[in-house]
Amino acid sequence: MSQKRPFRKFTKKAPSLTTEQKVERFILRNSENGFFTKVTTIPYKFEISESKAWDVVGELLTSGKIESVHDEISGEMKLCKTGQTYSIMNSEQKRKRQKGNNFKKKKDQ
């Protein structure tokens, strides 16, 4: 009989990222996709305390890699990559208008 070979070649994984690095990558990825990241989602997403989340956000804000905006309605702090605030706000407005148009179309049918 022939010898069975493993299905995949096992390679060494890169060292795991710190929580700060994971949060930073998450915020930057959301920004590239045209979305803000609310600070209140970070503790739930990464299973960390609220105070730890605020510490991480503070570090990222002081590093200059991200910037913040406050939601006009709820007052929540939203984060994005530095320099992309207005483009993300513009894409948010477009999505809201598109959503409203879709709702009107369904209502008229």
Disulfide bonds with the S-S distance in Angstrom:
none
